[in-house]
Amino acid sequence: MSTTTIRIDDDLKARVATAAERAGTTPHAFIIDAIAQTVEQAELEEEFHRIGDQRWTKLLQSGKTVPWDEAKSYLEAKSKGEQAGKPTARRLKPA
């Protein structure tokens, strides 16, 4: 394990100490947890964007997509626990 030094202003240091105490942990553990959560969130966002980019590329290459009204109806039915057939992707006609 390596050591990293960070400089934080006195106000933030006091806030971290107070928040750590409320959480029942040390300021060090609180900071480590905050860093870990931030890194995890950044990784999740990167994966989200990577998948979105892949899907956008596929849509552009195939020209096929599901119209929003069909996708919305499908998602609404599924969220209510109803049986719903998956909408089929197809080449849309220009508006």
Secondary structure as UniProt FT lines:
FT   HELIX           10..23
FT   HELIX           27..62
FT   STRAND          64..65
FT   HELIX           68..79
FT   TURN            80..81
FT   STRAND          90..91
//
